Amino acid sequence: MNDLVLAFAADYGVPLLFVVTFLSCLALPVPSSLLMLASGGFAATGDISIVMAAVAAFAGAVLGDNTGYYLAHRFGGRLERWLTGRPKRAALKKRAAEYMDRWGGMSVFFSRWLVAPLGPYVNYASGLAGFRWSRFAAWSAAGELVWVTSYIGLGYVFADNIAAVSALLGNISGLLAASVVAGGLSLWLIRASKQREAKRQNTGKGSGKR
């Protein structure tokens, strides 16, 4: 798979980078991070322009984010059914919504690069929840700038070890996403426990009054 991605990056370069980053922000399974690393590596050897690669990746990512937001805002019911059609998508959508509720605009920023697996679902959750578009777009652009410059920059610096860097970053991103999910679940369990305790105490007081 990695060899195929590298071959496509060498042949199609900047246009492919735009298309792949756009699709990745719609939750489609494309190797956007690996392609950005590869593009940085090709830029280091002078095969493509690092500026053009960064602009293409940034434009594709921002357009993808805003397209996801618009689709959710415009076709909420249909998209909701698509998101909940499979258990994995439903779980990611739920976690993204909880992440949004807790962190607001910062969740858009951090889900672009720090917990990237949640990013597309945060786009959809933002549109479904009616999160203000101007605020979403600003946080999205800021986060994508970090994502694009980090990955293309790492590819440029570690041009001879693209596959190893990609694997390492994937593991880190997955671990962070899992940590966020685990943290959210822990908070939900604590809140539910407190609510049950409060309900039990209120029930006990009511019984005592009678």
N, C-alpha and C positions, 0 to 999 in steps of 0.2 A: 504493500500500500504506500509506504513512504517513498519507494523508488518511483511509483507511478505519479505521485504528487510532484516530486522533484522534476520529473520529465515534463509534466504539463506546465510547471512554473517556468522551465527553461524555454518551452516552445511558445507559450502564450503570455507569460509575464504579467504586465500591468493590467490589461483588460480582464484577465482571469481573476486577478486579485480583487478587483472591484466586484465582480459577480459573486465570488465565493463569500466575501465578507458580508455582502448584502443578504445572501441566502442564509448564512449562519445566524443572523439576527432575527430570522423568522422561524427559528428552531428546526431548520432542515439539517440533516447530518452530513455536513461538508467539513473538510479539514482546514478551516480558516487559519487557525493558529500556526499549524505546520507550514501552510503556504506563505504566511507572513515571514516566518523564520527563514524559509527557503529564499524568499525575495530579498531579504536582508543579506543572505549569503551571496546571491547572484550580484547584488549591488556592490559587495566587497570586491568581487572579481571584475567589476566594470561592465558586466553584461546588461544590466538595466540601471536606470537612474534611481537612486534611493529616494529622492524627492518625489518623483512620479509614483513610485511604489507606495510611499506613505500617503500621498494625496489620494490615490485610488482606493487604498484600504480604508482610510478615514471616511471618504465620501460614501463608499459602499456600506460601511457600518452605520453611519448616521442615517442614511436613507433607509436602511433595513430597520433600524430602531423605530423610526417615525412611521414607516409603513405598518409595522406590527401594531404600534399604538393606534393608528388610524383604523386598521381592520377591526381591532377590538372595540373601538369606540363606535364605529359605523355598523358593524355586523355582530354585535355582542352575543346575541342568542345563538347564532349559527357557530360562531367561534367557540363559545362555551361548550357546545355539544362536541366539537372536534377535540377540544382540550381534554374533555372528560371521557372521550371514547376509549382510551386505553389507560390502564392503571398507572403506568409510569408517567404519562403526560398529566394525568389528573393529580398525581402526587406532587409533581413539580409545580403545577399551576397553584395548588393549595399553599405550598411552601413559599412561592413567590408572593402570593397575596399576603401571607403572614409577615413576610419580610418587609413588604411595602407598608403595612399597617404599623410596624414597629419603627422603621427608620425613615419613611417618607422619601424626600428627594435624595438623601444620601444613599438609599438603597439602589436607586437608578445608577448613581455614580459608581458604587463599589461592584455592582453586578456586571458592569462592563468588563472588568479586568480581574478583580480580586476573587469573586465567586462567579466566574464567567458561565458555568453551566446553568445558572438561574437567569442569566441576562435576557434571553428571548421571552421567558415567561413573565419576567418583570415588565417587559414592554406590553404584553397582553394584559397583565393585571392592572397596569396603569391606565390603559384605555378603558377597560371594563369598569374600573372604579371611578372614572371621571376625573382622574388626576389632571390638574391644569396643564395644558399642552406646552405653553411657553416655559414653564418650570421643568417639565419633563425633557424638552428639547435641549435646554441649557445644561442640565445635569448629564444627559446622554452624550452630548458633544464633548464635555469635559472628560467623562470616563473613557470614551472611545479614543480620545487623544492620548491618554495614558496607555491604553491597550495597544494601539498601533505603534507608538514610538517605542514602547518596551519590547515588543516582539520583533519588529523590524530591526531595532537597534541590537538586540541580542543575536539575531541572525547575522548581522553585519560583523559583530565582534567575534562570534563563535562559528564562523563560516565552515570550518572543517568538522564540526560536531553537531550538525543540525538535529539529527535523529535523537541523540542523547539529551540535548537541551529540551527538545519537544517532549520527550518522555518525562523528564524531570518536572517541567512546568505543568504537564497534564496531571501528574500525581499530586502536586502541590495544590492546583486548582480544585481537583476532586476532593482532597482532604479538607480544604477550607469550606467548600460547599457542604460537605457532610457535617462539618462542625457547626455551620450556621443552622442547618436543619435540626441537628441534635439540640442545639441551644434553644431553638424555637419550640421544639417538642417539650423540653424541660420546663420552659416558662409556662407553656400551656398546661402541663400536668400540675405545676405548683398553683397556678391560678384556679384550675378546676378543683384542686384539693381544698383551697381556701374557701371557695364558693360552697362546696359541700359542707364544710365545717360550719360556715356561717348559717347555712340553711338548717343544719342540725340544731345549732344553738337557738335559732329563732323558733324552731318547732318546739324545742324543749321549754322555752319561755312561755310560748302560747299555751302549752298543755298545763303549765303551772298555774296560769291565771285562771283557767277553768276549774 
